[in-house]
Amino acid sequence: MGSSRRVSAVVLLVVVVVAMLAVTGVYGKEKKKKEKICNKGWECSGSVYCCNETITDYFQVYQFEELFSKRNTPVAHANGFWDYQSFITAAALYEPLGFGTTGEKQIKMKEVAAFLGHVGSKTSCTNDNYGIIGQALKVDLLSHPEYLEQNATLAFQAAIWRWMTPMKKKQPSAHDVFVGNWKPTKNDTSSKRLPGFGATMNILYSDLVCGQGFIDSMNNIISHYQYYLDLMGVGREQSGDNLDCAEQAAFNPTAPTATS
């Protein structure tokens, strides 16, 4: 009888311990997970990235005006089109995903400079991307690509979506290769594809810009990026490793490669 009571007591103790572990462990993890999610109003909410500085914390109107100081001149590309509010409104959709909110302050500033460097270098989406981007943004860009020329917020949304989104499975996005989320495979390394600004050009423009040596179009994009780093107070000396893509093999070649 005494033995039976002892067994019952042990079983009860085990049940209590398991219950306590469930409460303090599983529930504790859930609570901890919830504590990491922050809300900063309209600009960033419901994400761990929102616990960091957001873009408006370190990138102000006057800096945008300096970066695009010539945008309203008669000879400017997209005269009078780009503006700070359109950029921030578009960025707010992607800040919860890490755009401009990943890493330390300098990394955040460098990502904004890198992204805007691409925008400022007069590059744009190709027709091949209109359908894909339109589906993502729920806008019929394939039939109405002019929407991107009429709505600056939509144009920024399309550009940031392209920056944040891999074009194929098991491939990184421009965001990933820039902020350090991507680890190159042996094939990437042998193809001279390494993390840095150079790989962002590879992802965005493929062999139209990369693997062609130090051509003007590539140098122009790099120059914009470095110029923007200077204007934002980061400095071009912080451009990072693997700045160019002159010798990189394309992630997605524009034409099939010849096989022997």
C-alpha contacts under 8 A as a table, 3 or more apart, distances in Angstrom:
res1	aa1	res2	aa2	distance
1	M	4	S	5.10
1	M	5	R	6.39
2	G	5	R	5.13
2	G	6	R	6.28
3	S	6	R	5.08
3	S	7	V	6.27
4	S	7	V	5.14
4	S	8	S	6.21
5	R	8	S	5.01
5	R	9	A	6.09
6	R	9	A	4.99
6	R	10	V	6.20
7	V	10	V	5.09
7	V	11	V	6.17
8	S	11	V	5.09
8	S	12	L	6.10
9	A	12	L	5.05
9	A	13	L	6.11
10	V	13	L	5.00
10	V	14	V	6.20
11	V	14	V	5.11
11	V	15	V	6.24
12	L	15	V	5.09
12	L	16	V	6.21
13	L	16	V	5.09
13	L	17	V	6.15
14	V	17	V	5.10
14	V	18	V	6.07
15	V	18	V	5.19
15	V	19	A	6.11
16	V	19	A	5.08
16	V	20	M	6.14
17	V	20	M	5.02
17	V	21	L	6.14
18	V	21	L	5.08
18	V	22	A	6.12
19	A	22	A	5.03
19	A	23	V	6.23
20	M	23	V	5.10
20	M	24	T	5.96
20	M	25	G	7.92
21	L	24	T	5.19
21	L	25	G	5.19
21	L	26	V	7.46
22	A	25	G	5.22
22	A	26	V	5.28
22	A	27	Y	6.73
23	V	26	V	6.00
23	V	27	Y	5.10
23	V	28	G	6.81
24	T	27	Y	5.75
24	T	28	G	5.00
24	T	29	K	8.00
25	G	28	G	4.98
25	G	29	K	6.02
26	V	29	K	5.18
26	V	30	E	6.25
27	Y	30	E	4.99
27	Y	31	K	6.04
28	G	31	K	5.01
28	G	32	K	6.01
29	K	32	K	4.95
29	K	33	K	6.01
30	E	33	K	5.03
30	E	34	K	6.25
31	K	34	K	5.12
31	K	35	E	6.25
32	K	35	E	5.06
32	K	36	K	6.68
33	K	36	K	5.44
33	K	37	I	7.13
34	K	37	I	5.45
35	E	38	C	7.51
36	K	47	S	7.63
36	K	48	V	5.28
36	K	51	C	7.20
37	I	45	S	7.86
37	I	46	G	5.59
37	I	47	S	4.75
37	I	48	V	4.48
37	I	49	Y	7.75
37	I	50	C	7.15
37	I	51	C	6.86
38	C	45	S	5.98
38	C	46	G	5.72
38	C	47	S	5.76
38	C	48	V	5.99
38	C	49	Y	7.65
38	C	50	C	5.27
38	C	51	C	5.06
39	N	44	C	6.14
39	N	45	S	3.90
39	N	46	G	5.62
39	N	47	S	7.28
39	N	50	C	6.17
39	N	51	C	7.42
40	K	43	E	6.34
40	K	44	C	5.22
40	K	45	S	5.50
40	K	50	C	6.59
41	G	44	C	6.06
41	G	45	S	6.21
42	W	45	S	7.12
42	W	92	A	7.31
43	E	54	T	7.62
43	E	88	I	7.89
43	E	89	T	7.61
43	E	92	A	4.70
43	E	93	L	7.74
43	E	95	E	7.48
44	C	47	S	7.53
44	C	50	C	5.39
44	C	54	T	7.29
44	C	92	A	6.00
44	C	93	L	7.75
44	C	95	E	5.99
44	C	96	P	5.57
45	S	50	C	5.90
45	S	96	P	6.39
46	G	50	C	7.20
46	G	96	P	7.04
47	S	50	C	5.35
47	S	51	C	7.43
47	S	96	P	5.25
47	S	97	L	7.45
48	V	51	C	5.52
48	V	52	N	7.74
48	V	96	P	7.44
49	Y	52	N	5.59
49	Y	95	E	7.13
49	Y	96	P	5.59
49	Y	97	L	6.90
49	Y	98	G	5.73
49	Y	101	T	5.70
49	Y	102	T	6.55
50	C	53	E	7.12
50	C	54	T	6.78
50	C	95	E	7.26
50	C	96	P	5.93
50	C	101	T	7.08
52	N	101	T	6.09
52	N	102	T	7.61
53	E	57	D	5.91
53	E	58	Y	7.55
53	E	101	T	6.29
53	E	105	K	7.39
54	T	57	D	5.39
54	T	58	Y	7.33
54	T	95	E	7.26
54	T	100	G	6.89
54	T	101	T	5.69
55	I	58	Y	5.71
55	I	59	F	5.64
55	I	88	I	7.68
55	I	95	E	7.96
55	I	100	G	5.95
55	I	101	T	6.99
55	I	108	K	7.88
56	T	59	F	5.15
56	T	60	Q	6.04
56	T	88	I	7.62
57	D	60	Q	7.59
58	Y	105	K	7.99
58	Y	109	M	7.44
59	F	63	Q	6.47
59	F	64	F	7.51
59	F	109	M	7.69
59	F	232	M	7.95
60	Q	63	Q	5.41
60	Q	64	F	6.58
61	V	64	F	5.18
61	V	65	E	6.20
61	V	84	Y	5.99
62	Y	65	E	4.97
62	Y	66	E	6.22
63	Q	66	E	5.03
63	Q	67	L	6.22
63	Q	231	L	7.28
63	Q	232	M	6.58
64	F	67	L	5.06
64	F	68	F	6.17
64	F	83	D	7.79
64	F	84	Y	6.13
65	E	68	F	5.23
65	E	69	S	5.25
65	E	84	Y	7.70
66	E	69	S	4.87
66	E	231	L	7.12
67	L	228	Y	6.21
67	L	231	L	6.85
68	F	71	R	5.36
68	F	120	G	7.46
69	S	72	N	7.45
70	K	73	T	5.53
70	K	76	A	6.51
71	R	76	A	5.34
71	R	77	H	6.88
71	R	78	A	7.11
71	R	79	N	5.50
71	R	80	G	5.92
71	R	81	F	7.50
71	R	82	W	7.34
72	N	76	A	6.41
72	N	79	N	4.98
72	N	80	G	4.55
72	N	81	F	7.83
73	T	76	A	5.27
73	T	79	N	6.45
73	T	80	G	7.77
74	P	79	N	6.56
75	V	79	N	7.32
76	A	79	N	5.10
77	H	122	K	7.00
78	A	81	F	5.44
78	A	82	W	7.54
78	A	149	E	7.97
80	G	83	D	7.96
81	F	152	A	6.26
82	W	86	S	7.21
82	W	87	F	7.74
82	W	152	A	5.93
83	D	86	S	5.58
83	D	87	F	6.53
83	D	152	A	7.48
84	Y	87	F	5.16
84	Y	88	I	6.25
85	Q	88	I	5.17
85	Q	89	T	5.96
86	S	89	T	5.17
86	S	90	A	6.15
86	S	152	A	5.88
86	S	153	T	4.43
86	S	156	F	7.23
87	F	90	A	5.24
87	F	91	A	5.97
87	F	152	A	7.73
87	F	153	T	6.22
87	F	156	F	5.94
88	I	91	A	4.90
88	I	92	A	6.03
89	T	92	A	5.36
89	T	93	L	7.43
89	T	153	T	6.68
90	A	93	L	5.86
90	A	94	Y	7.55
90	A	153	T	5.53
90	A	154	L	7.12
90	A	156	F	5.83
90	A	157	Q	4.94
90	A	160	I	7.81
91	A	94	Y	5.31
91	A	95	E	6.00
91	A	99	F	7.27
91	A	156	F	7.66
91	A	157	Q	7.04
91	A	160	I	7.17
92	A	95	E	5.28
92	A	96	P	7.44
93	L	96	P	6.95
93	L	157	Q	7.98
94	Y	97	L	5.11
94	Y	98	G	6.61
94	Y	99	F	5.50
94	Y	160	I	7.53
94	Y	161	W	7.85
95	E	98	G	5.05
95	E	99	F	4.58
95	E	100	G	6.20
95	E	101	T	5.95
96	P	99	F	7.28
96	P	101	T	7.68
98	G	101	T	4.87
98	G	102	T	5.05
99	F	102	T	6.64
99	F	108	K	7.97
99	F	111	E	7.76
99	F	164	M	7.41
99	F	175	H	7.34
100	G	108	K	4.69
100	G	109	M	6.93
100	G	111	E	6.05
100	G	112	V	5.97
101	T	108	K	5.77
102	T	107	I	7.15
102	T	108	K	5.99
102	T	179	V	7.10
103	G	107	I	5.82
103	G	108	K	6.40
103	G	179	V	7.49
104	E	107	I	5.42
104	E	108	K	6.41
105	K	108	K	5.09
105	K	109	M	6.21
106	Q	109	M	5.10
106	Q	110	K	6.03
106	Q	234	V	7.11
107	I	110	K	5.03
107	I	111	E	6.15
107	I	179	V	6.84
108	K	111	E	5.21
108	K	112	V	6.46
109	M	112	V	5.23
109	M	113	A	6.19
109	M	232	M	7.60
109	M	234	V	7.54
110	K	113	A	4.97
110	K	114	A	5.95
110	K	229	L	6.76
110	K	234	V	7.47
110	K	239	S	7.84
111	E	114	A	4.95
111	E	115	F	6.06
111	E	175	H	7.74
111	E	178	F	7.10
111	E	179	V	7.27
112	V	115	F	5.19
112	V	116	L	6.04
113	A	116	L	5.22
113	A	117	G	5.76
113	A	225	Y	5.91
113	A	228	Y	5.52
113	A	229	L	5.89
113	A	232	M	7.70
114	A	117	G	4.93
114	A	118	H	6.56
114	A	197	F	7.26
114	A	225	Y	5.26
114	A	228	Y	7.94
115	F	118	H	5.38
115	F	119	V	6.58
115	F	160	I	7.85
115	F	163	W	7.47
116	L	119	V	4.77
116	L	120	G	5.81
116	L	225	Y	7.41
116	L	228	Y	7.89
117	G	120	G	5.09
117	G	121	S	6.08
117	G	221	I	6.35
117	G	222	I	7.51
117	G	224	H	4.83
117	G	225	Y	4.30
117	G	226	Q	7.94
117	G	228	Y	6.70
118	H	121	S	5.29
118	H	122	K	7.23
118	H	123	T	6.38
118	H	221	I	6.01
118	H	224	H	7.39
118	H	225	Y	7.29
119	V	122	K	5.87
119	V	123	T	6.09
119	V	124	S	7.25
119	V	159	A	7.93
120	G	123	T	7.46
120	G	224	H	6.68
121	S	220	N	6.53
121	S	221	I	5.42
121	S	224	H	6.19
124	S	159	A	7.89
125	C	128	D	7.99
125	C	129	N	6.22
125	C	130	Y	7.21
125	C	159	A	7.50
126	T	129	N	5.53
126	T	130	Y	6.90
127	N	130	Y	5.29
127	N	131	G	7.83
127	N	142	L	7.65
128	D	131	G	6.95
128	D	132	I	7.90
129	N	132	I	5.35
129	N	133	I	5.94
130	Y	133	I	5.33
130	Y	134	G	5.72
130	Y	141	L	5.37
130	Y	142	L	5.12
130	Y	145	P	6.98
131	G	134	G	5.09
131	G	135	Q	6.20
131	G	140	D	7.40
131	G	141	L	6.24
131	G	142	L	4.98
132	I	135	Q	5.31
132	I	136	A	6.45
133	I	136	A	5.06
133	I	137	L	6.17
133	I	141	L	7.57
133	I	158	A	6.29
133	I	161	W	7.39
133	I	162	R	7.44
134	G	137	L	5.14
134	G	138	K	5.57
134	G	139	V	4.75
134	G	140	D	5.36
134	G	141	L	4.96
134	G	142	L	6.90
135	Q	138	K	4.88
135	Q	139	V	6.38
135	Q	140	D	7.20
136	A	139	V	7.86
137	L	157	Q	7.87
137	L	158	A	7.41
140	D	143	S	5.77
140	D	144	H	6.01
140	D	145	P	7.83
141	L	144	H	4.61
141	L	145	P	4.55
141	L	146	E	7.65
141	L	147	Y	6.90
141	L	148	L	7.82
142	L	145	P	5.87
144	H	147	Y	5.91
145	P	148	L	5.90
145	P	149	E	7.62
146	E	149	E	5.12
146	E	150	Q	6.39
147	Y	150	Q	5.03
147	Y	151	N	6.03
147	Y	154	L	7.64
147	Y	155	A	7.97
148	L	151	N	5.63
148	L	152	A	6.91
148	L	154	L	6.12
148	L	155	A	4.78
149	E	152	A	7.08
149	E	155	A	7.12
151	N	154	L	5.36
151	N	155	A	6.24
152	A	155	A	4.95
152	A	156	F	6.16
153	T	156	F	5.15
153	T	157	Q	6.12
154	L	157	Q	4.91
154	L	158	A	6.14
155	A	158	A	5.17
155	A	159	A	6.26
156	F	159	A	5.03
156	F	160	I	6.02
157	Q	160	I	5.20
157	Q	161	W	5.94
158	A	161	W	5.12
158	A	162	R	6.24
159	A	162	R	5.14
159	A	163	W	6.26
160	I	163	W	4.84
160	I	164	M	6.10
161	W	164	M	5.17
161	W	165	T	5.92
162	R	165	T	5.36
162	R	166	P	7.77
162	R	204	L	7.67
163	W	173	S	6.37
163	W	174	A	5.14
163	W	175	H	5.84
163	W	204	L	7.58
164	M	173	S	5.51
164	M	174	A	6.24
164	M	175	H	5.28
164	M	176	D	7.59
165	T	172	P	7.83
165	T	173	S	5.09
165	T	174	A	7.49
165	T	175	H	7.93
166	P	169	K	7.04
166	P	171	Q	5.87
166	P	172	P	5.25
166	P	173	S	4.20
166	P	174	A	7.52
167	M	171	Q	7.07
167	M	173	S	7.36
168	K	171	Q	5.58
172	P	175	H	7.90
172	P	176	D	5.72
172	P	177	V	6.46
172	P	182	W	6.42
173	S	176	D	5.05
173	S	177	V	6.49
173	S	200	T	7.80
173	S	203	I	7.00
174	A	177	V	5.40
174	A	178	F	6.19
174	A	199	A	7.15
174	A	200	T	4.57
174	A	201	M	7.86
174	A	203	I	6.11
174	A	204	L	7.22
175	H	178	F	5.24
175	H	179	V	6.13
175	H	200	T	7.61
176	D	179	V	5.61
176	D	180	G	6.01
176	D	181	N	4.70
176	D	182	W	5.43
177	V	180	G	5.64
177	V	181	N	6.24
177	V	182	W	5.25
177	V	194	L	7.83
177	V	195	P	4.87
177	V	196	G	6.00
177	V	197	F	7.72
177	V	199	A	6.51
177	V	200	T	6.68
178	F	181	N	7.67
178	F	195	P	6.18
178	F	196	G	5.04
178	F	197	F	6.01
178	F	199	A	7.71
178	F	200	T	6.87
179	V	196	G	7.98
180	G	183	K	7.70
180	G	195	P	6.73
182	W	195	P	6.99
183	K	195	P	7.58
184	P	187	N	7.76
184	P	188	D	5.37
184	P	189	T	6.29
184	P	193	R	7.23
184	P	194	L	6.34
184	P	195	P	7.46
185	T	188	D	5.01
185	T	189	T	6.26
186	K	189	T	5.06
186	K	190	S	6.13
187	N	190	S	5.15
187	N	191	S	6.10
188	D	191	S	4.96
188	D	192	K	6.18
188	D	193	R	4.98
188	D	194	L	7.03
189	T	192	K	4.89
189	T	193	R	5.53
189	T	194	L	6.44
190	S	193	R	7.54
191	S	248	Q	5.88
191	S	249	A	5.26
192	K	247	E	6.76
192	K	248	Q	5.00
192	K	249	A	6.84
193	R	199	A	6.30
193	R	245	C	7.79
193	R	248	Q	5.57
193	R	249	A	7.07
194	L	198	G	7.92
194	L	199	A	6.47
194	L	242	N	6.59
195	P	198	G	7.68
195	P	199	A	6.19
195	P	241	D	7.81
195	P	242	N	6.80
196	G	199	A	5.70
196	G	200	T	7.06
196	G	240	G	6.58
196	G	241	D	5.95
196	G	242	N	5.18
196	G	243	L	6.05
197	F	200	T	5.23
197	F	201	M	6.93
197	F	239	S	7.88
197	F	240	G	7.48
197	F	241	D	7.83
197	F	242	N	6.55
197	F	243	L	5.02
197	F	244	D	6.77
198	G	201	M	5.45
198	G	202	N	6.63
198	G	242	N	5.74
198	G	243	L	4.68
198	G	244	D	4.11
198	G	245	C	4.57
199	A	202	N	4.84
199	A	203	I	6.24
199	A	242	N	7.78
199	A	244	D	7.61
199	A	245	C	6.38
200	T	203	I	5.19
200	T	204	L	6.13
201	M	204	L	5.10
201	M	205	Y	5.60
201	M	206	S	6.92
201	M	209	V	7.15
201	M	210	C	7.04
201	M	218	M	7.91
201	M	245	C	7.02
202	N	205	Y	5.49
202	N	206	S	4.48
202	N	207	D	7.01
202	N	209	V	7.26
202	N	210	C	5.78
202	N	245	C	6.67
202	N	248	Q	7.56
202	N	250	A	5.99
202	N	251	F	6.69
203	I	206	S	5.73
203	I	250	A	7.77
203	I	251	F	6.56
203	I	252	N	7.77
205	Y	208	L	5.69
205	Y	209	V	5.92
205	Y	210	C	7.41
206	S	209	V	6.21
206	S	210	C	5.92
206	S	250	A	5.09
206	S	251	F	6.55
206	S	252	N	6.14
206	S	253	P	6.13
206	S	254	T	6.99
207	D	210	C	4.61
207	D	211	G	5.97
207	D	212	Q	7.19
207	D	249	A	7.48
207	D	250	A	5.43
207	D	252	N	7.97
207	D	253	P	5.98
207	D	254	T	6.62
208	L	212	Q	8.00
208	L	254	T	7.66
209	V	212	Q	6.55
209	V	215	I	7.55
209	V	217	S	6.46
209	V	218	M	5.63
209	V	245	C	7.86
209	V	246	A	7.94
210	C	213	G	7.28
210	C	218	M	7.27
210	C	245	C	5.07
210	C	246	A	5.34
210	C	247	E	6.87
210	C	248	Q	6.07
210	C	249	A	7.16
210	C	250	A	6.68
211	G	245	C	6.28
211	G	246	A	4.77
211	G	247	E	4.44
211	G	248	Q	4.85
211	G	249	A	5.60
211	G	250	A	6.97
212	Q	215	I	6.53
212	Q	246	A	5.63
212	Q	247	E	6.81
213	G	245	C	7.89
213	G	246	A	4.20
213	G	247	E	6.09
214	F	218	M	6.68
214	F	219	N	6.58
214	F	246	A	5.45
215	I	218	M	5.62
215	I	219	N	6.29
215	I	246	A	7.78
216	D	219	N	5.02
216	D	220	N	5.92
217	S	220	N	5.16
217	S	221	I	6.57
218	M	221	I	5.36
218	M	222	I	6.43
218	M	244	D	7.52
218	M	245	C	7.84
218	M	246	A	7.84
219	N	222	I	5.11
219	N	223	S	6.05
220	N	223	S	5.09
220	N	224	H	6.36
221	I	224	H	5.25
221	I	225	Y	6.38
222	I	225	Y	5.11
222	I	226	Q	6.23
222	I	243	L	7.48
222	I	244	D	7.34
223	S	226	Q	5.22
223	S	227	Y	5.96
224	H	227	Y	5.06
224	H	228	Y	6.07
225	Y	228	Y	5.23
225	Y	229	L	6.28
226	Q	229	L	4.97
226	Q	230	D	6.37
226	Q	235	G	7.37
226	Q	236	R	4.83
226	Q	239	S	6.56
227	Y	230	D	5.17
227	Y	231	L	6.37
227	Y	236	R	6.99
228	Y	231	L	5.00
228	Y	232	M	6.05
229	L	232	M	5.21
229	L	233	G	6.34
229	L	234	V	5.14
229	L	235	G	5.00
229	L	236	R	5.50
229	L	238	Q	7.89
229	L	239	S	7.60
230	D	233	G	5.28
230	D	234	V	5.80
230	D	235	G	4.25
230	D	236	R	5.69
231	L	234	V	7.58
231	L	235	G	7.61
232	M	235	G	7.53
234	V	238	Q	6.75
235	G	238	Q	5.76
235	G	239	S	7.57
236	R	239	S	5.17
237	E	240	G	7.64
239	S	243	L	6.93
240	G	243	L	6.42
242	N	245	C	7.51
245	C	248	Q	5.04
250	A	253	P	5.29
253	P	256	P	6.63
253	P	257	T	7.57
